[in-house]
């Protein structure tokens, strides 16, 4: 009898607990975080300065109060990620440095979650292997179509001549920028501080429509369009190309016609300064600039890249009533 009472009391207690539990039922609406699908890349081989597209999809979370989507490269500053109406995304990226780069998409979900947290973050990453391009954002021997694809961000691309493409761009140096080629590069950044006018870049192709030459016609700004200041701009271009890993042979000059003793002395003195690296008092009287303008003298130096992929030359030039710096790059092999 005593045992029966104990069971009865226990049953009654359980009934009471059940009633309390029902009366305090948890009515919280819990959030569920979203999820990313597979990430894909649109190119098999990616060179430095070449644009590639990372694409993917995202299933939005449920019952949250906020959802922020971002993309980052190598753990750098995140950028907002925008979804299309069908919850897909694609982002165009370029890298200036070779190596393996990690692209990460993230979604931060705000809400009340079952684990008691009010924020949950989901991520998806993909490794992107980037190799050093041969020249600018190109590989020698690229097809015309591939070259155009690499230059798709240029608004000044001109295809009027079937034998070459031409682009007009700002003549930017410092850390390599090449204007629009890497204008939205998400790396540590680049400097546009050193700008010396503009340039026309011409891409030439062989009979099989393969890229086999790139020519620059650099047009110094107004301050360097004077006889006495032009030759210094040649040295500036060489200096900055050396920073970009090019080697130069000693300068030489060629003549069109016979130079007077005074003209030859001025040309020889300028040649000595160029080869010694002496930047002080370049052509202060403008004699050499005048000789170049009259097409009596052309200074030139052969160049080659330190990776042995590219060779070419840099030379003075005067045409269409303007001084230019002419640079040509061709495959080394």
Beta strands, then each sheet from edge to edge (+ up, - down):
strand 1: 35-36
strand 2: 40-41
strand 3: 46-47
strand 4: 51-59
strand 5: 66-73
strand 6: 79-80
strand 7: 88-94
strand 8: 99-110
strand 9: 119-131
strand 10: 164-172
strand 11: 195-205
strand 12: 211-219
strand 13: 246-248
strand 14: 252-255
strand 15: 297-305
strand 16: 310-319
strand 17: 322-331
sheet 1: 1+ 4- 2+
sheet 2: 1+ 4- 7+
sheet 3: 3+ 9+ 8- 5+ 6-
sheet 4: 10+ 11- 12+ 17- 16+ 15- 13+
sheet 5: 10+ 11- 12+ 17- 16+ 15- 14+
end
